[in-house]
C-alpha cells in the first residue's frame, strides 16, 4: 500500500514484462511497522494463495485512490472477497506459520540489504 511503490508501478511493470526468461524479479514487502506490516502481511498471504497478481492493482487502488486503510485482517478479507478472493482461506492463511516465516524473512532481507526507503531494487541478490 506504499504510495512510493504505487507511483513506481507504471514504470516497473512494463520493464518486468520484458525481462528475459532467466531473470527472476521478486517483490518483497518492506516491513517497517504500522500499516506497512499489515499491507506486507496481506501481500505475502495473497502471494501464498496464488492470487496476488490478480488483485495487486485493485489493492493498491483501494488504498491509494479510494482511501481504504486495509490494516485489519477482517477489513482486508471483506475487501478481497469483493475481488474474488476466498475470505475464509485468506483469514486462515494470514495467520499461518508459513506467513509468519515469510514476514521474518522479509525483515531479515531488509536488514541484510540495509533498506531505509522504498521502492528499493536489489540486483543479483
Wavefront OBJ file of the C-alpha trace (Angstrom):
o trace
v 0.000 0.000 0.000
v 3.048 2.297 -0.033
v 2.471 5.485 -2.070
v 6.031 5.427 -3.402
v 5.713 1.858 -4.649
v 2.294 2.699 -6.102
v 3.846 5.571 -8.072
v 6.605 3.219 -9.272
v 4.178 0.584 -10.622
v 3.679 2.209 -14.077
v 7.458 2.293 -14.511
v 8.383 -1.142 -13.199
v 5.546 -3.265 -14.607
v 6.360 -2.760 -18.325
v 10.033 -3.393 -17.542
v 9.236 -6.636 -15.689
v 7.135 -7.869 -18.624
v 10.147 -7.509 -20.952
v 12.679 -9.312 -18.755
v 14.454 -12.331 -20.241
v 13.259 -15.713 -19.007
v 16.444 -16.259 -16.990
v 15.833 -13.135 -14.867
v 13.835 -13.611 -11.688
v 12.074 -10.466 -10.436
v 10.748 -10.798 -6.880
v 8.654 -8.307 -4.931
v 9.344 -8.337 -1.202
v 7.298 -6.101 1.075
v 9.011 -3.605 3.347
v 8.046 -4.434 6.911
v 8.767 -1.077 8.564
v 5.965 -1.205 11.142
v 2.414 0.100 11.343
v 0.301 -0.175 8.203
v 3.321 -1.330 6.203
v 3.429 -4.517 8.272
v -0.283 -5.134 7.731
v -0.051 -4.485 3.997
v 3.091 -6.615 3.750
v 1.367 -9.490 5.513
v -1.599 -9.121 3.151
v 0.774 -9.202 0.149
v 2.546 -12.325 1.417
v -0.791 -14.016 2.155
v -2.146 -13.287 -1.320
v 1.119 -14.467 -2.848
v 0.952 -17.731 -0.880
v -2.622 -18.203 -2.091
v -1.511 -17.696 -5.686
v -3.821 -14.730 -6.271
v -1.594 -11.722 -5.590
v -1.084 -10.982 -9.288
v -4.870 -10.945 -9.814
v -5.623 -8.369 -7.107
v -2.377 -6.372 -6.879
v -3.712 -3.345 -8.777
v -7.079 -3.439 -7.001
v -5.415 -3.431 -3.571
v -3.128 -0.531 -4.498
v -6.060 1.447 -5.929
v -8.225 0.784 -2.871
v -5.530 2.117 -0.556
v -4.115 4.935 -2.684
v -7.131 6.172 -4.675
v -10.118 5.184 -2.569
v -8.544 5.893 0.823
v -9.279 2.460 2.292
v -6.923 1.688 5.165
v -6.982 -2.123 4.910
v -4.919 -2.597 8.054
v -7.214 -5.003 9.929
v -7.383 -8.543 8.626
v -11.191 -8.616 8.660
v -11.451 -5.454 6.553
v -8.816 -6.874 4.222
v -10.773 -10.113 3.905
v -14.039 -8.270 3.249
v -12.458 -6.118 0.550
v -10.629 -9.042 -1.042
v -13.855 -11.065 -1.133
v -15.262 -8.361 -3.435
v -12.297 -9.106 -5.700
v -12.992 -12.846 -5.823
v -10.599 -13.971 -3.078
v -11.859 -16.739 -0.776
v -12.398 -14.930 2.528
v -12.054 -17.975 4.796
v -8.900 -19.165 3.049
v -7.424 -15.667 3.272
v -8.098 -15.446 7.023
v -6.637 -18.908 7.671
v -3.542 -18.226 5.568
v -2.998 -14.727 7.002
v -2.216 -16.068 10.487
v -0.397 -19.205 9.355
v 3.066 -20.315 10.414
v 4.201 -20.123 6.781
v 3.281 -16.438 6.526
v 4.991 -15.681 9.836
v 8.117 -17.269 8.353
v 7.832 -15.115 5.230
v 7.461 -11.991 7.380
v 10.614 -12.945 9.283
v 12.466 -13.499 6.004
v 11.325 -10.113 4.613
v 12.554 -8.359 7.762
v 15.883 -10.198 7.633
v 16.408 -9.226 3.987
v 15.600 -5.577 4.718
v 18.201 -5.632 7.480
v 20.770 -7.501 5.362
v 20.462 -5.035 2.485
v 20.162 -2.039 4.834
v 16.933 -0.857 3.227
v 15.921 2.544 4.535
v 13.418 3.575 1.874
v 11.147 2.236 -0.839
v 10.987 1.228 -3.524
v 14.396 -0.398 -3.437
v 15.823 -2.580 -6.188
v 18.455 -5.184 -5.379
v 20.344 -6.681 -8.300
v 21.884 -10.134 -8.161
v 20.834 -10.525 -4.535
l 1 2 3 4 5 6 7 8 9 10 11 12 13 14 15 16 17 18 19 20 21 22 23 24 25 26 27 28 29 30 31 32 33 34 35 36 37 38 39 40 41 42 43 44 45 46 47 48 49 50 51 52 53 54 55 56 57 58 59 60 61 62 63 64 65 66 67 68 69 70 71 72 73 74 75 76 77 78 79 80 81 82 83 84 85 86 87 88 89 90 91 92 93 94 95 96 97 98 99 100 101 102 103 104 105 106 107 108 109 110 111 112 113 114 115 116 117 118 119 120 121 122 123 124 125
